[in-house]
Amino acid sequence: MTMSAPGYLPFDTAIGRCAVAWGPRGISRVWLPEARGAATPGLPPASVLDAVQAMTALLDGEPRDLGGVVLDLEGVPDFHLAVYAVVRAIAPGQTLTYGEIAARLGDPGAARAVGQAMGANPCPIIVPCHRVTAAGGALGGFSAPGGATTKQRMLRIEGALAPEPATLFD
């Protein structure tokens, strides 16, 4: 699938200003709350605009399937690609642990390697690494800006965690 010349587009979401980059083979990068430069001149291809709209809707609480978004993950190690394929199949509002993903890949001892793949994920939201948690109900790490707080917020938006309790000051 040919998209267009490479480009970059910031977009606003419920968790802050994010951004997406693309090239001729697909989306190559997504940044969570992002404050980089201005959009690339020219209009992004329709597939990028559709992906941005779907990511924005997802972060507004609408269950969206981003499985059809074409990614360009050239140069990503094969193990990471296998992990990302499993993670892309996790539905909004659901989670899997690092160990469960390792087991699905046929290597139950590879939970740490799964975590490393999540930390190197170039396309969060589309490869929903926020849906991967630690054993025993712990959130686990999150390398995006805001760390575990951003991960927790995204999981709450999707309904995978109970909403924040109201406080006296809400």
N, C-alpha and C positions, 0 to 999 in steps of 0.2 A: 504494500500500500504506500503510495507516494503522497506525502502531505504537502510540503512546501519548503521554502527556504527556512533555515533556523530562525527562531524567534523566542521572545520572552514576554509574558503578560502577567502583571500583578492583578489580583482580584480580591474583593472583600468578602469575608465570611463571618459567621457568628463567633469564630475564635480569633479573628483578627485578619490582617492583610496577608494573604498567601500569594504565591506566584507559581507559574508553570513555564517550562521551557520545552521546545519541540524542535525536531529536525525532520528531514525527509522521510524517516522511517517510523516516526511516532513521537509520543511524549517521552522526553528523556530525563526530566527532573521536575519535582514538585517541592516547593519550600513551604513549611508551615510558619505561622505568623512571620511574614517577610517584610522587610523594609528596604529592599534594593531599589534600583533605579526605575526609570519610566519604562513604559511599554515600548516594544520595538515598533518602529514605523510600519504602517501597513496593517492590513486586517489578518488576524490569525485564520487558519483554515477552519471550516465548519466543524470538523471533528474535534479540534481543540476547544472551540467555543462550546460545543456540546458537553465535553468533559468538564470544563470549568462550571457550566450551569449545573451539571449533575453533582459535582463536588460541593458547590455552594448549597444546593438543596439538601444533600446529605448532612451537611453541618448545620442546617436549619431544622434538622430532625425528621426529614422525609427519608424513608428507607429507599435507597437507590442502589442498583446493581451497577458497579463500575467494571464488571468483568469484560465488557466488550471494548473498553478503552485500549487502543493500540499503544504499546510502549516500545521504546527503542532502548533496550538494555544491553547493547553491544558492549563487550568487555567485562560484563558482570560474570563472576565465577559460576560454573555450572551448579555447584551446591546451592548458592544463593538463589539462582533461577528456580531450582526445585522447591526451595522454601517459599519463594514468592508465589509460585503456582498454588501451593497449599493455602497460603494466607489469603490470596485473592478469592478463594472459594468460601471464606468465612463470611457469613451473612451479617448485615447490620444487626446490632443487638445481641450478637453471639460472640463468644471468645473461645480460644484454644490456648492451652499452655505451651510453653516452649517444648516440654517433654512430649506432649501429645503430637505436636508437629513432627518432632524427631521420630516418634513411633510410626507415624503415617508415611514417613520417608524410608522406613525399614531399618532405622538406626536409633534405637531407643536411648543410646548413650550420648547422642549428639545434641542434647538440649542447649549446652553452652554455645555450640557452633550455630545453632538456630538463633540464639540471642545475638551473636556477632553479625549474622546476616541481617537481622532486624536493625541493628545499629548502623549498618551500611546501606540501608534501603534508600535508593535515590528518588522514589516516588511515593512518599507517604500519602495517605488517603486512598489513592488508587490501589496501592499494595498496602492494605490497612493494618500496618504493624501495631497500631494502637489496640487492635483486637487480640493481641498475643500477650498473655499474662504469665506470671510465675505460678509455681505450684502452690496449693493451699489457699488460693484466693488472693494472694498478694498481687499488686499491680505489676511489679517488675519495672525495669528501666524504660526510659524513653529519651532518645537523644535529640529530639526536636526542641526548639526554644520553648521554655516553660517546663520542660522535663515531665515528671510524673503528673504535675498539676494539669498540663495540657492533655495528657493521655486520659486522665480521669474525667476531664471535662468532655472530651470527645466520646468516651464510653457512656457518660450520662446522657448526652444528646441523643445517642443511638438507643438508649434504653437498656444497655447492658449492665448498668449500675443504677441503684435507687437514686432518685433525685436528691439534691442537697436538702437537708432539713431546713425549714424556715427558721429564721432567728428573730429576735425581738426588733431588729433594725431593718428588716425587709419591708 
